[in-house]
Amino acid sequence: MSAKVPLIAACEEGLRIPGLTMNNDWIGKAEERQLFKQVDGGNWRNDLKRRVQHYGFRYDYRARSVLPGDHLGPLPGWLAVLAGRLVDKGVFSTVPDQVIVNEYLAGQGISAHIDCVPCFGDTIAILSLGCSVVMTFQCAATGARREMTLPTCSLLRLSGPARYDWLHGIPARKSDMIDGMKTQRLRRVSLTFRSVIIGA
């Protein structure tokens, strides 16, 4: 793990969250359609209130762990291509080996959390497909709050303080305020890329 910025300092830099970057239109609409086809051809799990798919390694939500026995095999080709591109574009320094696909229908969300620190490396990348959604961020030390819209086809990168010191989540509701307008949620799928720390 890279050296962490002290919690208070990480949360006192105005509206900016250090280590958080957003790339709009990281993929095009044609590629988004192809990714939806790949996702919808996969096997969904119903461990949670929303449907999920695990690739590379299975993450144990109850134990909050990833063990060597949770290895599912290499990423399938369509995800391996994206993982390689993340390295080529400088998002990751090494190829991520774990992906969780989350499906969000209107009214579904995910509780505010920090991705398991001993399980995963210092970079998290989230590719959004489908409906745009508002993600919330809260500083673990000060309670400071921020909001950010995750547009369709965008890539969100969390590293440094954004990865370790800020909780992120999606409120479970049926609409968001986006650009000053109430926007009804439709289906959204996220692809979260991470690097597993073996033996966590």
NORKAUR-V822658 format. One record per residue. N is the residue number from 1. OMEGA is omega in radians with two decimals (* if undefined). D_FIRST is the distance of its C-alpha to the first C-alpha in whole Angstrom. Layout:
n: [N/N]
omega: [OMEGA/OMEGA]
d_first: [D_FIRST/D_FIRST]
//
This chain:
n: [1/2/3/4/5/6/7/8/9/10/11/12/13/14/15/16/17/18/19/20/21/22/23/24/25/26/27/28/29/30/31/32/33/34/35/36/37/38/39/40/41/42/43/44/45/46/47/48/49/50/51/52/53/54/55/56/57/58/59/60/61/62/63/64/65/66/67/68/69/70/71/72/73/74/75/76/77/78/79/80/81/82/83/84/85/86/87/88/89/90/91/92/93/94/95/96/97/98/99/100/101/102/103/104/105/106/107/108/109/110/111/112/113/114/115/116/117/118/119/120/121/122/123/124/125/126/127/128/129/130/131/132/133/134/135/136/137/138/139/140/141/142/143/144/145/146/147/148/149/150/151/152/153/154/155/156/157/158/159/160/161/162/163/164/165/166/167/168/169/170/171/172/173/174/175/176/177/178/179/180/181/182/183/184/185/186/187/188/189/190/191/192/193/194/195/196/197/198/199/200]
omega: [3.10/-3.14/-3.09/3.00/3.12/-3.03/-3.05/3.14/-3.10/-3.05/-3.09/-3.14/3.09/-3.09/-3.09/3.04/-3.12/3.11/3.12/3.07/3.13/3.03/3.08/3.09/3.11/2.97/3.08/-3.09/3.13/3.11/3.08/3.13/3.12/3.12/3.07/3.12/3.12/-3.13/-3.08/3.03/-3.12/-3.13/-3.13/3.00/-3.12/3.14/-3.00/3.08/3.07/3.13/-3.12/2.97/3.12/3.09/-3.14/3.09/3.01/3.06/3.13/-3.07/-3.09/-3.13/-3.06/-3.09/2.95/-3.11/3.13/3.14/3.12/-3.13/-3.11/-3.07/-3.13/3.07/3.05/-3.02/-3.08/3.07/3.11/3.09/3.12/3.14/3.09/3.11/3.11/3.07/-3.13/-3.12/3.08/3.12/3.05/3.06/3.04/-3.04/3.08/-3.05/3.14/3.11/2.95/3.06/3.11/3.04/3.10/2.99/-3.13/-3.14/3.14/3.12/3.08/-3.10/3.11/-3.04/2.91/-3.12/-3.05/-3.06/3.14/-3.08/-2.95/-3.10/-2.93/3.10/3.03/3.11/-3.06/3.09/-3.07/3.06/3.07/-3.01/2.98/-3.09/3.07/3.06/3.11/3.10/3.12/3.12/-3.10/-3.06/-2.99/-3.07/3.11/-3.04/3.05/3.02/3.10/3.04/3.05/-3.12/3.03/3.12/-3.12/3.07/3.08/3.12/3.08/3.06/3.10/-3.12/3.13/3.14/-2.95/-2.96/-3.11/3.00/3.04/-3.11/3.09/-3.14/3.12/3.13/-3.03/3.11/3.10/2.96/-3.13/-3.09/3.08/-3.11/3.04/-3.04/3.12/3.09/2.98/-3.13/3.04/3.04/3.09/3.04/-3.09/-3.12/-3.13/3.07/-3.07/3.00/-3.06/3.12/-3.14/*]
d_first: [0/4/7/8/12/14/16/19/19/17/20/22/23/26/25/23/19/17/14/17/19/22/24/28/30/27/29/33/35/36/33/32/35/34/31/33/35/32/31/34/35/32/32/31/30/31/29/29/31/30/30/27/26/23/23/21/19/21/19/21/22/23/21/18/16/16/18/19/22/21/21/24/24/23/23/27/28/28/24/24/25/23/20/21/23/19/18/21/21/18/16/14/13/14/16/15/16/17/19/21/24/26/29/30/34/36/35/32/28/25/24/22/18/15/13/12/9/9/11/9/7/6/10/13/16/20/23/26/29/33/33/31/30/29/25/24/22/21/20/19/20/23/24/24/25/25/26/26/28/27/29/30/29/26/22/20/16/14/11/10/12/14/11/10/13/16/18/20/23/26/29/32/35/37/37/35/36/35/37/39/40/40/39/39/36/37/35/31/28/25/23/19/17/13/11/12/10/13/14/13]
//
